Amino acid sequence: VQLVESGGGFVQAGGSLRLSCPTSESIFSSSTMGWFRQAPGKERELVAAISRDGTTYLAASTKGRFILSNDSNVKTLHLEMYYLKPDDTAIYYCAAGRDLVTFDVDYWGQGTQVTVSA
């Protein structure tokens, strides 16, 4: 198992959560890493990604609320989520690959549930 997410949970609207995804040196240094999410009945969508050169992507629906960061000391990707809304309810997956925007993913985590109540 290469990617293992943690930090999901149940919060009320307006609350916050921090997701973490530690990985190996080889994956961390060679891959674009990011977070996808999939809500019930919906397709999996890219939420945020960071490439090897530090370029970041955030989905429009999360800008101003979500912060993506990577800690090179511990080879861990974080997603800080603030002002959560019920629409953010989904399973969140950590991913690593060549181009997450095109779903060119080499590794998937098992997912962590985020539930936001109204």
C-alpha positions as CSV (number, residue, x, y, z in Angstrom):
1,V,0.0,0.0,0.0
2,Q,1.6,3.2,-1.2
3,L,-0.9,5.9,-0.2
4,V,-2.9,5.9,3.1
5,E,-5.2,8.8,3.8
6,S,-6.2,10.0,7.2
7,G,-8.2,12.9,8.7
8,G,-11.6,12.4,7.4
9,G,-14.7,12.6,9.6
10,F,-18.0,14.2,10.4
11,V,-18.3,18.0,10.8
12,Q,-21.0,20.6,10.7
13,A,-21.2,23.1,7.9
14,G,-18.7,25.8,8.4
15,G,-16.3,23.5,10.1
16,S,-12.8,22.3,9.0
17,L,-10.8,19.2,8.5
18,R,-7.3,18.3,7.6
19,L,-6.5,15.3,5.4
20,S,-3.1,13.8,5.3
21,C,-1.4,11.4,2.9
22,P,2.1,10.1,3.7
23,T,4.0,8.3,1.0
24,S,7.4,7.0,0.0
25,E,10.3,9.1,-1.1
26,S,10.2,7.7,-4.6
27,I,6.5,8.6,-5.1
28,F,6.8,11.9,-3.4
29,S,9.8,13.1,-5.5
30,S,8.7,11.8,-8.9
31,S,4.9,12.3,-9.0
32,T,2.3,14.9,-9.2
33,M,0.2,14.3,-6.1
34,G,-3.3,15.4,-5.2
35,W,-6.8,14.7,-3.9
36,F,-9.9,13.5,-5.7
37,R,-13.3,13.1,-4.3
38,Q,-16.4,11.1,-5.2
39,A,-19.8,11.9,-3.8
40,P,-22.6,9.3,-4.0
41,G,-24.0,9.1,-7.5
42,K,-21.4,11.4,-8.9
43,E,-18.2,10.9,-10.9
44,R,-14.8,11.2,-9.2
45,E,-13.4,14.7,-9.6
46,L,-10.1,16.3,-9.0
47,V,-10.0,18.6,-6.0
48,A,-6.4,19.7,-5.8
49,A,-3.0,18.8,-7.1
50,I,0.6,19.8,-6.9
51,S,3.2,19.0,-9.4
52,R,6.9,18.3,-8.9
53,D,7.8,21.9,-9.7
54,G,5.3,23.2,-7.1
55,T,2.6,24.3,-9.5
56,T,-0.8,23.8,-7.8
57,Y,-4.3,23.3,-9.0
58,L,-7.5,23.8,-7.0
59,A,-11.0,23.1,-8.3
60,A,-13.0,26.3,-8.6
61,S,-15.5,25.1,-6.0
62,T,-12.7,24.9,-3.4
63,K,-10.8,28.1,-4.0
64,G,-10.6,30.3,-0.9
65,R,-11.6,27.4,1.3
66,F,-9.1,24.5,0.7
67,I,-5.3,24.7,1.0
68,L,-3.0,22.1,-0.5
69,S,0.5,21.6,0.8
70,N,3.2,19.0,0.9
71,D,5.8,18.5,3.6
72,S,9.0,17.2,2.1
73,N,10.5,16.4,5.5
74,V,8.0,13.7,6.1
75,K,6.9,13.1,2.5
76,T,3.3,13.9,3.3
77,L,0.6,15.7,1.3
78,H,-2.0,17.7,3.2
79,L,-5.4,19.1,2.3
80,E,-6.7,21.7,4.8
81,M,-10.4,22.2,4.3
82,Y,-12.2,25.2,5.8
83,Y,-15.8,26.6,5.7
84,L,-17.0,23.1,4.7
85,K,-20.3,22.8,3.0
86,P,-22.7,19.8,2.7
87,D,-21.7,19.7,-1.0
88,D,-18.2,18.8,0.1
89,T,-19.5,15.5,1.4
90,A,-17.6,12.7,-0.4
91,I,-15.0,10.0,-0.2
92,Y,-11.6,11.8,-0.6
93,Y,-8.8,9.9,-2.3
94,C,-5.1,10.7,-2.3
95,A,-3.5,10.0,-5.7
96,A,-0.1,10.2,-7.4
97,G,0.8,10.0,-11.0
98,R,2.0,11.9,-14.1
99,D,-1.0,14.3,-14.7
100,L,-3.9,14.2,-12.3
101,V,-5.9,16.6,-14.4
102,T,-6.1,14.0,-17.1
103,F,-6.6,11.2,-14.6
104,D,-3.1,9.8,-15.4
105,V,-2.8,8.2,-12.0
106,D,-0.4,5.5,-11.0
107,Y,-1.4,5.2,-7.3
108,W,-4.7,5.6,-5.4
109,G,-5.3,5.6,-1.7
110,Q,-8.2,3.7,-0.2
111,G,-10.2,6.8,0.5
112,T,-11.4,8.6,3.6
113,Q,-15.0,9.7,4.2
114,V,-15.8,13.4,4.8
115,T,-19.3,14.1,5.8
116,V,-20.6,17.7,6.3
117,S,-24.0,18.2,7.9
118,A,-26.2,21.2,7.2
